Amino acid sequence: HAMIETAKDRVHGIAGDIASLPPEDERSSGDVRRAAILNKRLDTAIESYLNAMEEACAKYHDNKIDRKRFREQHQLEVRQLANADVARDRLGEPGAYPSILRTLTAWKELPPR
């Protein structure tokens, strides 16, 4: 599950960099360019995080990892992921992240749409 943690840390790091920028109405042109770059990096990092979680959920369903331990360690995280605005849109795309959705359904954690 190190891939999940690494991807999550990357998302948090980039989000922190974005948060450290001046407010939008006070940004220099350099700040605006930096914000655009950071937002693209954040989008990529979120995608990597979702892909890591998708892979872990697929392994969970294929019995390639300890299912009990995976659920104990990641149930809250998967639930929070499903309720996060940034992830909810991506999870709602047709065919996107079927193993995450299958896990949420199996755990009865699927939020209403």
N, C-alpha and C positions, 0 to 999 in steps of 0.2 A: 504493500500500500504506500510505499515510498513515492511512487509516481504521483499519487493523489496529493500527498503533502507538499511535494516539490511544486506542483502546478498551483496549488492553493497559495503557497508562500509567494510565488511569482505574481499572482493576481493581487495579493495584499500589498506587495512592494510597489507595484505600479500604481495602484489606487492611492497609496500614500504619497507617491511623487506627484500625482495629480492634485491631491488635497493640499500639498504644500505650495502650489501655484497661487499667485495673487487672485483675488476675485476677478471674474470675467471683465467687469467694467474698468478694472485698473491694470489690465495686462498690456505690456508692451508688445510690439510686433514679434519680438523674439519669444515672449511668453505664449503668444497665440500659436506660433509655429511649434513650440515645445508641447503645448497642450494637444495639438492635432496629432503629433507623433506619439505622445503617450496614450492618447485615446485609441489609436490603431494598435499599439502594443498591448493595451488592456484587452481589446477585442480578441486578439490572437491568444493572449494568456487565458482568457475565459474559455475559448474554444479548446485549448489544450487541457484545461481542468475538466471540462465536460467529457473530452475524449478519454482521459484517464479514468474518470468515474464510470464511463460506459464500458471500458475494458474490464474494470474490476467487477462491475455488475454482471457482465457476460461470464466471467470466471466463476462468480457466485452461482449462477444458474447452471453452469456446466460442471459443477461440483469439483472445480479445480483448486478451490481454496476452502478453508474451514468456514462453512456457512454460518455457524453459530457465532464465531468470533467476528466475522465480517459484519453481521447484523448488529452485534453489540457495539462495535467500534464505529459504524458508519450510519446507523439508522437515523440519528438526529441530523447528521450532515446531509443525507439524501433528502430528508423531509425539508430541510431549510433550502436546499438547492431547488426543489420543486416550487417553493414559494417565493424565491428570489425573482424580482422583476426581470432582471437581465437574463436569467436562465429560462424562465417560464416561456418567453417568446421563442426561444430556440427549441425547447422541448415540445412546443406545439407545432413545429414544422412537420409536415407529413414525412414519415419514415426516419425522422431524426431521433437518435438515441433510443432505440427500441429496448435495449437491456435496462437502461435506467427506468423507463416507463414500466417495463415488466416487473422490475423490483418494487417500484412504488405501488403498483397494483397488487402484487403478492403480499406486500406488507400493509395493504389498505391505507396507504399514505397519499394517494393521488388527490391533489387538491381540486376543487371544482373549477371548471373553466368558464 
